[in-house]
């Protein structure tokens, strides 16, 4: 069943929430509805390792199953660093950092409209999430130096 644009965006939001909950990095959502006849949104995420790719896929499958969303297909090759999950109106790509930089999907779909992930997650009660930027490492607390005493 083809969803309308707002419903497709809600599905993309659900995918982002599931991926964010499992610590996916550099989440990006691209509206390709004007460019593609097969999907409305691409969700792209980076995993830190192959086991993390699998964990993100499993979490995403659970979220889509719980929302009664039909998963059209899942394509993953062992140790490829890339999993694709097709939920018809939303296609999710989970990469390791190396594989993502090799295929550069954001560049291939640069004519699409980027949806600000921070705004999607803010609507879910996640204030302060950076808008369309990768997560940054936590700041390190500086320890004050002891003053040297002159002898």
N, C-alpha and C positions, 0 to 999 in steps of 0.2 A: 504494500500500500504506500503510495506516495504521500508524504506529509506536506503541509503547507510550510512556508518559509519560517514562520514563528515556531512551529512544532519542531522543525529541523534544528533551529537554533537551541531550543530546549534540550534536544537530544545531544547536541554538541556540548552544552553546559553540563549535562549528566556525565558525559565522557570526561570532561575536564575535571569535574569534582572527583571522580573515581581515580583518575591518574594522579591528581594533586594529593589525594589522601595517601597514596603509596610513594610519594616523593619523586614523581617524574620531574624532570628538569626541562627548562626552556619550552614550556607549552606554547604552542601557536595554533590559532584557528584561522582558517582562510575560507572566506565565502567564495565558492566557485560556481554558484548556481547559474550565473550568466555565461559561464564558460564551458560547463560540463553537462552532458545529458545523462550522466550516470550517478552523480551525487551532488549535494548542495554545499556541504562543508567538508574540509579536510582538517583533521586534528593531528598535529605532529608533536611528538614528545621524545625526549631523550632519556634513556636509562643509563645507569652507571656501569652496568655489566650485563652479561648474558642471563644470569639468574634474575637480575632486576627486570630485564625484558619479559621474562616468563611471568614474574610476579605481577607486573603491570597488566599483562594480557589476561591473567586469571582474574584480577580485580575488575577489569573492564567487563569481562564475560559475566561475572556475578552481578555487576550493576545493570548491565543490559538485560540479563535474564530477569532480575527483580522488577524491572520496569516493563516487562513483557514485550521487549523490543526484539524483533527477529534478527538474528545474526545470519546474514546471507552467506558469509564465508570467512574463514580465517586462513591466512597463508603465512607459514613460518617454516624456515629451513633451519635445521640444527646448526647452531654456531654461526648464523649468517649476520647477526646483529640487527635484524629487521623483522618485524612482524606487522602484518596488515590485517586489520579487522574491518569487514564491510558490513555496516548496518544500514545499507541502502542509501539513506539520505545523508549519512555521515560516514566517512571513511577515516579510520584511525591508523596512523603509522607510528610505530614505536621503534626507535633506533637506538643503537649505542652511539656515542659521540662520533667515533671514527666513521661509521657507516653513514650517519646523517650528513657529515661534512662531505662525504664522497658523492652522495646522490643529490644533495641540495634541492629538495622538493620545493622549498620556499622560493627558490630562484625560478624553477620551472613554472610555478603558479604565481609569479609576481604580478600578473594582471588581475588576479583575484583581489578581493577586499579583505584586509586583515581585520579580524574581530579582536578587540582588546580583551585578553583573557582575564586581566585584573578586574575589569568591569563585570565579566561573567561570574567570577568568584565572589566579588563584593556583593552581588545580588544574593549570594548565599550566606551572607553574614561573615565574610572574610575580609574585613576592612584592612587597608594597608598593603595589600598584595600589589607588587609593582605591575604597572600596566604594560603588557607586551614586551617585557624585558626578562632576560634570564634571571633566575634566582642568584643572589649574591651570597657569598660566604658571610657568616656571622662576624660581626666586628669583635676584635680581640680587645679585652679590657686591658688598658695600660696600667701597669703598676708603678706608682711614683718611686723615683730614685731617691736614695738617701743622700743627703747633702754631705759633701766631703768637708771634713774639718781640717783646718790648717794646723800644722804642728810646728 
